[in-house]
Every structure is written in C-alpha cells, then in structure tokens.
Amino acid sequence: MTALSGHEEPTVRQRFQKSVKNVCSVKTVKKVVPIIGWLPQYNCTTLFQDIIAGITVGLTAIPQGIAYAVIAGLSPEYGLYSGLMGGFVYLFFGSCKTVTVGPTAIMAAMVARYVSGYSADFAVLACFLAGIVELCMGILNLGFLVDFISIPVISGFTTAAALQIASAQLKSLFGLEGPSGNLFAESVYNFIINIKTMTLWNTLLGFFTIFALMALKRLGEGCSRNDGKVKKLRWFISLGRNAIVVIIGILIAYITKMVTNEEPFKLIGDIGSGLPTPHWPPFSTVVGNETYYFADMMTVFGFRSIVIPFVAILESIAIAKAFSFGVPVDATQEMIAVGLCNIIGSFMRSMPITGSFTRTALNHASGVQTPAGGVFKGLVIILALSLLTSTFYFIPKASLAGLIITAMFSMIDFSILGRLWINSKKELLILLSTIIVCLTMGLEYGIVTGILLDALVLLFNTARPSINVNILKVGKLDLIVLPLHHHVSYCASEHIRKAVLRASQNTLIDSVIIIDATNLMSMDSTVASNLMSAVSDLEKKSFQVLMFNFNASLKKICLDINPKYADKFVSAAHVTEVMDAYGTSV
Amino acid sequence: MTALSGHEEPTVRQRFQKSVKNVCSVKTVKKVVPIIGWLPQYNCTTLFQDIIAGITVGLTAIPQGIAYAVIAGLSPEYGLYSGLMGGFVYLFFGSCKTVTVGPTAIMAAMVARYVSGYSADFAVLACFLAGIVELCMGILNLGFLVDFISIPVISGFTTAAALQIASAQLKSLFGLEGPSGNLFAESVYNFIINIKTMTLWNTLLGFFTIFALMALKRLGEGCSRNDGKVKKLRWFISLGRNAIVVIIGILIAYITKMVTNEEPFKLIGDIGSGLPTPHWPPFSTVVGNETYYFADMMTVFGFRSIVIPFVAILESIAIAKAFSFGVPVDATQEMIAVGLCNIIGSFMRSMPITGSFTRTALNHASGVQTPAGGVFKGLVIILALSLLTSTFYFIPKASLAGLIITAMFSMIDFSILGRLWINSKKELLILLSTIIVCLTMGLEYGIVTGILLDALVLLFNTARPSINVNILKVGKLDLIVLPLHHHVSYCASEHIRKAVLRASQNTLIDSVIIIDATNLMSMDSTVASNLMSAVSDLEKKSFQVLMFNFNASLKKICLDINPKYADKFVSAAHVTEVMDAYGTSV
C-alpha cells in the first residue's frame, strides 16, 4: 500500500526557487502559449478539418452575434465585432481545442444595463476591464474561486438569465411599441401594458421562427457527420438552423418590401459596415451633453460589475471542462486566454466575450482539430462585415427574438428542480433564492446572494458537527466517550464544550468522561481553549476527564493553554484500555 | 454501547407543538424570569453576603463608571447613570448570579465616536437601540452567532480596544492641551505634536496613580477573604484600590486648592447632581443649530453600529461562561437580560452597558450569592449621585487616566501571541490583522475583518480536503483507491474531480479506480455531479471505475444525475473484495 500524495510541505525558500525555475522552463512557455506545442504537428488534413469547422461555426456566429448585440441593446455590428478577435487570440493562448470565444447571451445581458443607461462605449470599456481582471486572476492563479459557486447557484443564475433575456425579447417577438426592460419584472410589466400595440405580422414571423427552430432541431436528432448522405444532410441543416431561420426572415422581409413597398416587419435597419478601426478602448466618453471621464465611468460600473469577469471565467471554465473529456482543464491558462481575448477585443469595439457553449458544441460536432478553427470563423465574420451589412438591414427583429427565446429555453435545466426537491430541499432553496434575487434585483446580486447563502450553510454545518456520545461499561465504571472527528473549527468549539458539559450532567460522579480524538486530524486554538476550559470546569465538579488519543501536535496546542493537565492525556489502541493506562488513580 | 444523541429528526408539526408547549410551561417562565427560582430560598445569610458584595462592587463601580464616561467623552455622571439600572433589571432576568451589568471600557470606546462628533444623546439612543437588538437576538435565539468569533479575533479586538482606550488617555495622563482622538493613530499623533504642553504636576500624579495601583494589586496577591486578619485587610485594600487611588487624587487636589488657592491639576469639574429624571430615550436631538430626527440619527449610526450590541453580547456571554464554573450558560437568557438592562437603562440616560469582567470577578471574590447583590451596588451609586457630586469635582483627570491605562494593560493577553506563533501562524495572522484594522480604521471594522478572515480560511480548508490515494495489488490488477471522508461540500467537488482524473493519468489502463465512500457521511449535488462527470470522463478513456460503499442516499443522489451508472456502485466489507462483487466483467 503506497501513499501517492504523502508529500512533505516545502519551505518558503524551496517554493520560491521552484516557482522561479518553473517560470523559466520550456514546459511553462509551452503551457502559456500552447500553439508552440501543436503547431509543429499541423498538416493539411487538420487544416481542412479546421476550415470546415470554422466556416460552420462562423455561419452560426453571425446570427448569434447579431442577436447578442440586440440583447445588450447595442447596434447589431457590435455582435460581429465581438466575434472577430476571439478566434485569433485564442489561437495562440487557448488550451482547449474546441472552445470558441465570442459574445454570449449572459455576457450581453450583463452589460445591457450600462448600454441602455449610458452608451456603447461602456460595453467596450467593460470588455477591456473584464479582460484585465481575468488576466490578473489567471496570473495570480485565482481560478479556484470558481469552486465556490455550486451547481444549484449556477443553475439558478442561468435560469434567471434565460428568463430575463427571453422576457426582454417579448417586445420584439410581438412587435410591440414602448420600452422593454433590464429586469425580468420590468420586461413582463412593459409587455403587459403594451400588449395592445401587438402587430400580427411580427408575431406570426416570431412564432414561425420558434417552431422552425424546434422542427429543425428535431430533424437532426440521431444524425451525425459520419452517417449516410440523407442523415448527413439532415444533420447539417439542423446545425445551420440559426442561419437558416434568419435567412428566411430576411427573404420574407425583402420580398414583402419589393412587392408591397412597405415594411410590415420591424427590421434591424442600418448596420455599420466594414471592419472597426483599431483604437484604444474608450477611457472617456460623452453621453448626451455630459462627459464621463474614466473615474466617472468606473463609478457607473460600481463594485458590482466585478461579477462580469467572474461570470466570464465561470462560463469559459465550465465549457472547457465539458469538452475536455477527462483531461484536467488548466483553469489558469483559460483565464489568461479569455482575458487576452477581451483586452485585445476591446481595441476592436468588442463587448465582453467568453467561451460560448452552443458554438463550442458545434465546433466539436463539426470535428475541429485545433484552435485554428477560430481563425476561419473570424474570416467568415470579416467577410460578412465587408459584404453583407446591407443584407442584414432586412433581418426582422421578430426572427431574432424567436431565435433568442428558443436558445434561452434550452438554457433552463428543469430536471435539477426535481432532483433537489427529492434529495436536498436546502439546495433547492438556495437555487430558488438565486433565481428570485436575479430576477428582481439583477443577475449580479443574484449570483452573489447564492454564493453567500452557500457559504453560510457551509459555515453553519461546520459549526454543528454531530457528536455521538457512547457509554461503555468497564467493571463498575461508566466510560462516557465523546468522539471528535476530522477537522474541528473555532465555530464548533462552543458546541463541543456544551456536549462535554451535557454529558457530565446525565451521569454519576464516578463515571469517566473521555474525549476521544482518535479520528481528529486538526483543531484550532479556539477549540483547544474551550476543551481545556471544559476540562477545568469538570475538574471543579470532581469529574474524571481523559483526553484520549490526541496526537502530539494537538496535545501540544492544549497543554500550551493549560500545562497542568498533562496527566489527562492518554493513548491506547482501544478506549476500554484507558483504565489500565490511567492506572489506579480512578 | 448506547447512543445518547441518536435521535430522529422531528417533523415541522412536532417541532411547532413542542415550541408552543415549551413557551407555556412553568419551566420556561422560571427560565425567563430566574428570580422566581431563587427568591423562595432567599434568607438572611444570603442577604448579608449580597449586601457586602454589593457595597464592595459599588465602591469600584463609582470610579470605574466615571472613568468609562470619560472614555466615551461623556460628562462623568453618565458613568454613574449607566451603573444604576443594570443591577435592578438583572435581578429579575439574570441567570448567572455573579455577572455585574454596567458600563465597560469597550462599550464606552465604541460610542466615543458619536459623542465627540455629535452629543451625549447619541450614546443614550445607542443604549436603547442596542438593547432592542439584543432582546430580539435573544428571542430569536441567535446567540450561536457569537460562535463565529474565534479566540484570536476576540483577543485581537480586546488588545486593540485596550491600546485605543489607553492611547486616548495619554493627553490627560500628561496634562496636555489640544485634542485627543477616536483612533489609536490619531491619539498617538496628537500626543506627539502636543507633547511640549506637558505639565509636571499632572504627569507626576498620573504616574503615581499607575504605580500605586500596581503596588496595591501586588499587596493582595495570595490573600483572600477567608485568611487571617492581616491578610484579609491586605486583600480588602487590594480590592478597593481603584477607589483608593481616586480618593487620594481627590485629597491631593483638594488640599492643593485649599493651601495654594490654585488648581495645578486638571480636574473633572462640575458634575450633574442627583438622579436623572426617567424620560424616553432621545429619538431626536439638537447638535449646535442642527436638529437630528430619528432617521438622521440612524444615518449617523450607520450599518456598522450593529457591531455594538453584538460586542455587548459577546462580552456578557464570555463573562457568564467564565463565572458559571461548568454549568452551561443559557446564552438566550443572557441576551434577554442584557437587552432589557439596556432598554430600561436608556430611560435613565445610560450609555450602552453589558457584563463587566472586573466587577464580576470582584463580585465573585466578595462572595455574592444571588443577583440581588446588584441592587445594593445600585443603592451605593444612588447615594454617590445624591451626596458626593461636589466631591467628585476634585477628581484629577490624571488619576482617572492612570486608572484607565492600568486597567487596559491587564486586558491585553500577551501569551496568546507566543502560543499562536508556535502552533498556528495562520491564526496569528488573523489576530494581527484584526488588531491592525481595529487600530487604523476602528474597532467595528476590525472585528468584522477578523470574522470574515476566519470564515474565509474555514471555507478554503473545506474546499481542499486531503485525499490520500492508495494503490492495492489484487492479482494482476492495480486497485487505485480514493477515500472520501466525513462531509464533502460543493467547493471541494472540483478538487475531488481533479484528484480522480489525476489518479487515472498515472496508471495503466487495466487498473481499477475505486472511489471509496466508506467514511463519507454526506455530499451535496455539486459533488455528486462532479463525481458522475469524472466517472463519465474515465469511461470514455476506457477506465474501470467503481463507486465503493456509497450508502443508499448518496447513491441515489448520484444515480438521479446519471442513472446509467447503477452497476458501478458496489458494497463490501473491504475494498479488496470488490473484485468478487464486481464479478467477471473486469
């Protein structure tokens, strides 16, 4: 039997030397710039596969990008700008070949508040700042922070985001007048009061889009790239469904316009054409007549916008894990890569971007071989920006709304509700609290609420360890054994002290109270102090107390507090042997 | 072997019925109003002992009360007002006979900011509000919140409070001109820049007071109430040392005034005479020309003043525990009692009060028998307020400063620094952080910082459980065993998933990875989900994975996530038997 991980703790000096050595090694350079690892093996076959996958993903990235720009309240070309740089940057720094970096619905929803309240410049600055934070978190190796977001919280957050995003699209789906809203409640309220302005054609087109998407998704089920011709075609049509419904929408709108010379559908309208000129992110901006300098813009963002990079990391790491198939994901490298994608993207007027689940899945399904696929995706977007913007004019808003609402529906995980209802009401409550706060106060507050609730539940559980008091008869004596387990923390110390005192109340004076630390691995000074005060209190009440099987370091912590109880510490193979060890004094 | 606490969880209905029954029982009434329990047994002997103790404590309460009023920046009579009602109210509701409720140095230090910035009315309202919060915490049974303050944080907080209070007295000790300060740094800075205004007589008297107090403390060491005449006298003089040095100070100041007709010592000056008229706490007040209504006063207090009642509860429960000698303290009852003391006290212009360590120790040493001792303490203070205020005019500020500084010195626990340095640098760091934040930003922020740091350390420890991977040889096969222990929480799930994947990387394909839950008591849905995803990942890499000895509920949580792995769950007495259980499929 060999202990694999029975390593000793290195000293600070050794750690430092190791760090310096690590930073300078070839392995580290390969780790930080993974392209060095895979480029030498690159060949024509992989190139061909990457091109196919890149184009497929690009064709989806265009309608999705426009839709996400709409979610953020930005002009549609911003969605394309945002999909532009991700692939090029991730090519060099990305560690997971399938991950596609670009705009996502949740990122878009999180900047919508700043765009609607101020201007597009805030979304671009948010992208730059999020990138800086992500890069720093990567360099400081803070990826473990994501561990503190449990699945119920992620699920609640995602559900709430989906509901919020979908509800904001009700206006476009039904072609209503009036404003939409940044919060679920606001959007639903605006939907209800404006429902009379509903227009038939927009509504029909919107619902047609939803049904078409569902039908096309169905079409591809059970088919794959490697099937026979018919099945392969079905698979391909299903994959391209987002592009297809948007193209159908464009055609309907265009033909209607040509035939009737009217615009019964609300259209996206003019789109900025061509590539954005590379430029510093906007560190100051003018909204209306007011100039916002960097400090003012930071005040607008406030402390809560720290959630944006955090969620970006969460999304990208979750996706990388889902598509790494058992290879441990290097969270640090993912953070650095996504951080750089954002920083460089912000020079091309990108909104905050991160790993996209749908496009990553599509990338994988299309058989991508290396992150080079992202380059071809980028080229497709560049082509679209150069040639197709006049076509995009005709994209009906109802089509996009249908596209978004269908996508959001698939983001909601209904099964977890049932599972938690059966297995853990406490976790269900945390999930529901997260949803409610997300929907009523905003996504940022919701996720923070969920994280805090989880942490509080954890703290309270730690504060109340179960102590199963056992009573053993040895001759005439009663041995009252209180076993302590594993790690005991300060917040449990009063609980343990009370358990010891309570044990003494129910028993005869000539019984022995044994605090059994056989399975105790650590305790802090607060626990030790409370234990020693319990021992001292019991001594005053003339009880016999024994500290059983405390290891050397635990014993030392106790005796440093009160050295006079050294004779109370005994060790033996079994608790019934303590009487021999204790000798005749009992 | 009997499990004492192996109780089943009651249903909500049963709990509710039990609560209703509890509330109406005689036992509960006796618990809430403990005087009902002890008054029938009250007799002349206990009365006599209570009178002696009450007078002794009263004689200390007068100089201490005046000193604490000075710490708070209040006029001296407020210290006496604050000592007035505690005893009378605690008589009815107090559960611990020795605890003496009154003003304390820390409570005084915590309101000083409001008194110096605004007026005495703020201290009185703080007393009322603190009482309300304490009472509510008692009724809601929130005493367990105090468990989340570890001993290093308490120690750091107390040390910082002592330093802050002592430093604020440097001005009076040396008879300086100019302001003092609410923060340690501020007081020290003001001391240094005003040091040239030092006056000889004040300084001499101040240091004389300190040395006298130390000498008188020495005098009483090893002596007690039950010793022979000389030793008893020494004990008594030592106990009364606070009153003695103040009386000496008064005499020196008075005689100097009579002889020279000058006042070389800075004196306390005029004191409001007589008892305060009972009156509602000040829900509005005027400071300068500005009227503060209740809402304005609440804004002045701000959210951070919630720390005041919290610290009051901490102090009083800690003291009750120290003097309960093994009887578990009823924290709820203590909170109700201290809460009522504050609420009723605020009608007599009290500042926030709580259990006082020095006076409780004195009460115990003087042989108090019941909380009735507090009544006689109250009577002594009433007498002083009625007759002695003209005498108090002559109390030299330097005497009080010496008194306060000496008391503060004894509040600092130096030994904990050494103990933590040896046993736990992490806890030492938390202690030092608490001190630094207390001294630089204020006591409230310091204690909150300490609590948060403790919680963070606890969370991070929970997130990284140690997993000792064992490799067992059974025939040709390697069994790689990953044991999970005790409770595993969401934040550890990624750590465990990585450990499982890492174990698979170092081994041959034909080894079996066994996740051993023999000692696992609980896990949440996040852990289950990560485990199942690890299993699924390993399956894809053609590894054999077994889930060993998962109990029924843990197995259910896993299978609800992914039912297709039911055949992976096996149970056996020892891990080497799994091959038989697993049959021939390996």
Boltz contact constraints between the chains, C-beta under 6 A:
constraints:
  - contact:
      token1: [A, 1]
      token2: [B, 470]
      max_distance: 6.0
  - contact:
      token1: [A, 2]
      token2: [B, 471]
      max_distance: 6.0
  - contact:
      token1: [A, 3]
      token2: [B, 468]
      max_distance: 6.0
  - contact:
      token1: [A, 4]
      token2: [B, 469]
      max_distance: 6.0
  - contact:
      token1: [A, 5]
      token2: [B, 468]
      max_distance: 6.0
  - contact:
      token1: [A, 5]
      token2: [B, 469]
      max_distance: 6.0
  - contact:
      token1: [A, 147]
      token2: [B, 463]
      max_distance: 6.0
  - contact:
      token1: [A, 147]
      token2: [B, 491]
      max_distance: 6.0
  - contact:
      token1: [A, 147]
      token2: [B, 494]
      max_distance: 6.0
  - contact:
      token1: [A, 148]
      token2: [B, 491]
      max_distance: 6.0
  - contact:
      token1: [A, 150]
      token2: [B, 490]
      max_distance: 6.0
  - contact:
      token1: [A, 150]
      token2: [B, 526]
      max_distance: 6.0
  - contact:
      token1: [A, 151]
      token2: [B, 525]
      max_distance: 6.0
  - contact:
      token1: [A, 151]
      token2: [B, 526]
      max_distance: 6.0
  - contact:
      token1: [A, 151]
      token2: [B, 529]
      max_distance: 6.0
  - contact:
      token1: [A, 325]
      token2: [B, 537]
      max_distance: 6.0
  - contact:
      token1: [A, 325]
      token2: [B, 540]
      max_distance: 6.0
  - contact:
      token1: [A, 326]
      token2: [B, 501]
      max_distance: 6.0
  - contact:
      token1: [A, 326]
      token2: [B, 537]
      max_distance: 6.0
  - contact:
      token1: [A, 326]
      token2: [B, 540]
      max_distance: 6.0
  - contact:
      token1: [A, 326]
      token2: [B, 541]
      max_distance: 6.0
  - contact:
      token1: [A, 328]
      token2: [B, 498]
      max_distance: 6.0
  - contact:
      token1: [A, 328]
      token2: [B, 501]
      max_distance: 6.0
  - contact:
      token1: [A, 419]
      token2: [B, 560]
      max_distance: 6.0
  - contact:
      token1: [A, 423]
      token2: [B, 557]
      max_distance: 6.0
  - contact:
      token1: [A, 427]
      token2: [B, 525]
      max_distance: 6.0
  - contact:
      token1: [A, 455]
      token2: [B, 459]
      max_distance: 6.0
  - contact:
      token1: [A, 458]
      token2: [B, 489]
      max_distance: 6.0
  - contact:
      token1: [A, 459]
      token2: [B, 455]
      max_distance: 6.0
  - contact:
      token1: [A, 463]
      token2: [B, 147]
      max_distance: 6.0
  - contact:
      token1: [A, 468]
      token2: [B, 3]
      max_distance: 6.0
  - contact:
      token1: [A, 469]
      token2: [B, 4]
      max_distance: 6.0
  - contact:
      token1: [A, 469]
      token2: [B, 5]
      max_distance: 6.0
  - contact:
      token1: [A, 470]
      token2: [B, 1]
      max_distance: 6.0
  - contact:
      token1: [A, 471]
      token2: [B, 2]
      max_distance: 6.0
  - contact:
      token1: [A, 486]
      token2: [B, 486]
      max_distance: 6.0
  - contact:
      token1: [A, 489]
      token2: [B, 458]
      max_distance: 6.0
  - contact:
      token1: [A, 490]
      token2: [B, 150]
      max_distance: 6.0
  - contact:
      token1: [A, 491]
      token2: [B, 147]
      max_distance: 6.0
  - contact:
      token1: [A, 491]
      token2: [B, 148]
      max_distance: 6.0
  - contact:
      token1: [A, 494]
      token2: [B, 147]
      max_distance: 6.0
  - contact:
      token1: [A, 498]
      token2: [B, 328]
      max_distance: 6.0
  - contact:
      token1: [A, 501]
      token2: [B, 328]
      max_distance: 6.0
  - contact:
      token1: [A, 525]
      token2: [B, 151]
      max_distance: 6.0
  - contact:
      token1: [A, 525]
      token2: [B, 427]
      max_distance: 6.0
  - contact:
      token1: [A, 526]
      token2: [B, 150]
      max_distance: 6.0
  - contact:
      token1: [A, 526]
      token2: [B, 151]
      max_distance: 6.0
  - contact:
      token1: [A, 529]
      token2: [B, 151]
      max_distance: 6.0
  - contact:
      token1: [A, 537]
      token2: [B, 325]
      max_distance: 6.0
  - contact:
      token1: [A, 537]
      token2: [B, 326]
      max_distance: 6.0
  - contact:
      token1: [A, 540]
      token2: [B, 325]
      max_distance: 6.0
  - contact:
      token1: [A, 540]
      token2: [B, 326]
      max_distance: 6.0
  - contact:
      token1: [A, 541]
      token2: [B, 326]
      max_distance: 6.0
  - contact:
      token1: [A, 557]
      token2: [B, 423]
      max_distance: 6.0
  - contact:
      token1: [A, 560]
      token2: [B, 419]
      max_distance: 6.0
